[in-house]
Amino acid sequence: MVRFNTLLLIAVTVLMTSCSSSTTEEDELYKSVSSTAQEVTVSDIEKEVLDVVNEYRVSIGLNALKFSQVAYSYANAHNTYMISEGQISHDNFDIRASKLSVDAKADYVSENLGMDFTNAEDILEAWKNSPIHKKVMEGNFEYTAVSVTADENGVLYFTQLFFL
């Protein structure tokens, strides 16, 4: 059973206002993200999340999403930021969406977040059981990337970006 008591999941779409309007540490992280992102190494759990989300999409008649190295860099930067804050949040989503619009020529961007899950199946079930997150996963998107990063205590933070 999904542990909703340890989960704070929120989905947002582009054009929604970010939770933060000031310059933050995350802004600094974005400076290192460029449209010429080098090849990345995706961890096993990140591959598993990508796979289960794509399997779910295909099972309901949607396209499988293509992996985006540029989006992966932004997802990693956001996980680093959330870990520094000690909580999940959509802070600075407007910056991520705007930069993806430029760097990846994205027209529409959304994201799903999670924290404190230990495997891909559990985060997928949580997102499927949340109407907003489910809507994002089932959205009209072409590309995605997911970053899963552990904090110093081993708590996993998940950021999955979706875009068209």
Helices and strands as residue ranges (DSSP letters): G 4-6, E 11-13, H 25-31, H 44-59, E 66-67, H 69-85, H 93-103, E 109-115, H 120-128, H 131-137, E 143-150, E 156-163
